Amino acid sequence: MNELSASSRITYRAVMVRPGVARRIRGLSDRTLAWLFITPTIVLLLAINIFPLLWTIYLSFTNYRANRANVPTIWLGADWYQSILTDPDIWAAMQVTAHFVIWTVVIETVVGFGLAYLIDKKFRGHGLWTTIILLPMMLSPAVVGNFWTFLYQPQIGLFNYMVAFFTGRDASSFQMLGDVTLSPWAIVIVDAWIWTPYVMLICLAGLRSIPDYIYEAAEVDRASKWRQFWSITLPMALPFIMLAVLFRGIENFKMFDMVNLLTGGGPGSTTEVASITLKRAAFESWRTGYSSAFAIILFVTVFGLANIYVKALNKVKSR
């Protein structure tokens, strides 16, 4: 009897202790699983982003050349940075880059918001038109580059014939990609054609997030459509518009593929943006240390401007 009671007490204690032990085991297992999921991401982040950045910073202070890896590396300090910041060709490339960024962002934002405002009205066939508008964004940059190169041909290109039809000018009298004045605008048109739908989607999300009861209250107060747009629609969609401007500004500052496909930086250096200059220094002149310093300068420029812009965006969102 005593033995039975003793065994019963042991069993009772085991049952009472088991949930706590199980909880601790489950806790340890959860942490282990969490680290198993997180570790590959951390390793990839270090391997793909952090290590190349640190290595680029190191190379920017040396005379290293990728095509002469066996040559002893010499520490140059900040010589490359001083050379870049005092080079007029670099400043000319930065000016061309700023031209592309400003005009593409302005056109894409205005047209994208206008399209989003129309699509938000949900007229008949708005789903079909939304799909059609989104088609350019789905195409590969290589396909778009070859497509627009053909359209810009002065002899057989459709773009020149459309301009001739509306202006009466001879279609073969101008070249969009070969003219010093027109070639920058040719790239702006192509970039706007591709990425305006992207801006439209972001602005459309902002318009769809505005509650209907706000417009109903405005109608009760007999506010006109124009007043509703300036007092309700635009202020409440402004954070989304600014977000689209941020995304497109960063991407267009790094613009490379479309410029490389359409003009290669020409004619002359008219369309030579900063990324084209960087590519030529790194893979044509093989000035690896110089190009690394230039890449760091571009990174700091984009990061600094984006940080300032994000602070402004947060102030707008907090209103």
N, C-alpha and C positions, 0 to 999 in steps of 0.2 A: 504493500500500500504506500509505504514511504517512497519506495523506488518509483512507483507510478507517479506519485505527486512530484517527485524530483524531476523526472523526465518531462512531465507536463510543464513544470516551471521553465525548464530549458527551452522547450518548444515555444512557449509563450514569449520568452525573451528574444528568441531568434526571429519570430514573426514581427515583434515590435521594432527590432533593430533593422530588419531587412529593408523597409522603405527608405530609411535614411541612407543606408549604404547604396541602395539603387539610385537614389537621387544624386549622390556624389559621383557615382560611376557615370550616370547620364550627363552630369555637368562636365566632367572631364572629357567625355566623348564628344560633346557639343563643341567644346573649345578646340579639341583636336581636329574635328571635322572643319571647323571654321578656319583654322590655320591651313589645313589641307587645301581648302578652296582659295584662300587669300594668297598663299605663298607663290603659286604659279603667276598670279597677276603681278605681285611685287617683283618677282624675278624678271618677268617680261618688261615691266616698266623700267627697271634698272638697266636692262640690256638694250632696250630700244630707244629710250628717251634720256635717262640720266647719264649713263656712261658716254654715249656719243656727244652729249653737250659738254661734259667735263673734258673729254678728249679734244673736242674742237677748241675749247678755251685754251687748253695747253698748246695746241698747234698754232694758235694765233699769235703766240709769243716767240715762235721759232721760224727758222728758214726752211722747214721741212717741205719736200716736194714728193708727191706720190709716185712720180715716175723715176725718182732717184732715191729709193728707200734705203740704199746702202751707204749713201753719203752721210757723214756725221752731222747730227743736228746741232745747230748753234742757237743759243738763246739770244733773241733780239730785243726783248723787253717790249715796249709799246711803240716800236718803230712802225709796224704795219698800221696801227691805229692812227698814228700821226700822218702817215702817208695817205691813207684813205680819206681822212677828214679834211685834208688840204688839196685833194685831187679834184680839179674842175669837172673832169669826166664823170666822176662819181656823183657829184652834185647835179650834173645834167641828167643822169639816169634817175636820180631821186625825184627830180622835177617832172620827168616823164611819168614816173610811177604815180606821183601825186595827181597828175592830170587824169590818168586812167581811173584812179580810185575815186576822185571827186565826181567825175562825170558819170561813171557807171553806177555809183551808189545813188546819185540824184535821180537819174533816169529810171533805174530799177525800183527805187522807192516810190516815186510818183506814179509810175505806170502800174506797179504791183499793187499799191493801195487802191488805185482806181479800179483795177480789175476785181480785187477782193470786194470792194464796195458794191460793184455790179452783181457779182456772183452771190453775195449775201442776200440779195433781193429774192432769190429763189424763183426766178421766172421759168417758164416752160422750156425744158431742154437745158437747164443750167448744169446738170450733171454731165451731159455730153460735152458742153463747151468747157467745163472744168477739165475734163480728160484731154481735150484737144489742146488747151493752153498748157497743160503739164507735159506734153510730148517732148518739147526741146530739152527739158531738164533730164529726161530719161536716156538721151542719146550719149554715146561715147564722145569725148573731146576730139579724138582722132577722126571720127565720122563727121562731126560738126565742122572741123577745120577743113577737111577735103570738100565737104558740101559747099561751104561758103567761099572757098577758093574758086570753085567752079562758078558760083553765082557772081563773083566779082570779076570774072574774065571780061575784058573790054569788048571782045569780038562776039562772043556767044553767051556771055553771062546775062541771066535774067534781071539782075539788079540794075545794070546799066540801061537795059531797055525800059525798065519801069521808070527810071529817072528821066530818060529821054521822052517817054510818053507824057509825063506830067509837066516837064519843063520845056520841051521842044529842042533840047540840046542833043547833038549827035552822040550816039551811044558809045562810039569808039574814040571820042575826043578826050576822055579822061580815064584814069586808072585808079581804082580805089586803093589797091595795094601797092602801087608804084609811085603814087604822088606823095610828096612830102607833106602837103597839107591834109590830104584826105586819108592817108593810111592810119593815123591814130584814131580817127573817127570810125574807120572800118572795123577796127578791133572793138571799139566801144559798142557799136551796133551789135556785133556778134555776141559779146558777153551779156549785153542786155537781153538779147533774144533768148539766151540759154537760161539765165538766172532770174529773170523777172517772175516766172512762175513760182520760184522758191520764196521770194519776198511776198508774193500773193498768198501763199499758203500760211505764212506766219501772220500776215495782216488779217486774213480770213479767220484764223483762230482767235485773234483779238476781237474782231467784230462779233463772232458767235458767242463770246464770253460775256457780252453786255446783256444784262437781264432785260426782258421785254417790259417789265413793269415800270422801268425808268422812262421808256418812251411813252407808255400809257399815261404816266403822271404828267409828262410834258405836253401831251395832247390835251389833257384835261385843262392845263394852264394856257392852252391855245398857243403854244410855241410853234413857230413855222418849221418846216423841214430844214431850212437853212440854219435856223437857230439851234435846232436839235443836233445838227451835224457839228457845229462849232462848240456847243456847250456840253454835249454828251458823247457823241461818236468819237470825235478826234481826241479829246482828253483821255477817254478810257481806253482807246486803242493805241495811244502814244507809247506806252512801254513796249508793246509788241513791235511797233514801227522802229523804235530805237534799237530793239534787239535784232531786228533784221538788218539795220544799218551796221550794227557791230559785226555781225557774221559776215556780211558782204564786204565790209571794209577790210577785215582781216584777210579774207580770201583774195580779194583783188590786190592787196598789197603784195601778196605772194604770186601774183599772176605770172605764169610761165608758159603753160602748154599751148594756149591759144595764140599768144604772140609768136611762139616758136614755130607753130604750124602755119600761120598766115604770112608773117613777114620775116621771121627770124631776127627781128630787131631793126630791120631796114624800113625804107631806103636810107642808107647811111646809118645814122644812129637815132633816127626820128622816133622809132618805137622801141628803143632799147631800154626796157625797164630794168629795175635793180636785179631781178632774178636772172635776166639774160646776161648782164654784166658779171654776175657771180658765176654763172655757168661757164662763161668764156675764160674767166680767170682760173677756175678750178680744173676744167677738163680740156681746155685748148692751150692755155699758157702753162698749165700745171704749176701754178703758184699756190700751192696748198695752204701755206701759212697765211698768205695775203687774203685768199678767199675765206679762210676760217675767221680771220679778223672781221672781214666784211659781213660774214654771216652773223657773227655775234653782234655787230652794230645794228643790223636789221632786226635781230631778235629783240634787243633791248628797246629799239624804237617802237616796234609793234607792241611789245609787252607794256611799255610805259604809256603809250597812247590808249591802249585798251583798258588799262587800269584806271586812268583818269575818266575814260568814257563810262566805265562800269559804275564808278562812284556817282557820276551824274545820273545814270540810269536808276540807281537805287534811290536817289533823292526824288526822282519823278514817281517811282513806284510807291514811295512812302507818303505821297501827298493824299 
